Amino acid sequence: MFPPGTMRGFTVKYAYILLANVDGNFHAVTAVCPHMRGYLPIGMLEGNIIKCPVHGSQYDVTTGKLVKDVPGVLRVLTGGGSHDLMSYPVSVEDETVYVEI
Ligand code: FES
């Protein structure tokens, strides 16, 4: 367990998972940015929005949805934009967080 407003990265069965605590509720998404593989757990979490530390794409950690893509010029220079993250079901039992992958 970790406090609201924070996130952690885990590797589970070869999957990179980001687990975030948003207002006491845990949410899990893919920890690697689809744009150019930025490691999202070292990015910023503000409310329910994760900001990629590499080029700044933003995702809603509660759904995995892309909410802000990289700027158009960067999409051209890097060969494309980003897309939604995969999200995983989370449950909590007796102070233990379970992520279904
Ligand atoms: S690697 Fe995440 S926005 Fe480019």
Residues whose N, C-alpha, C, O or C-beta is under 5 A from the ligand:
A	BS01	FES	C33 H35 M36 R37 G38 C52 V54 H55 G56 S57
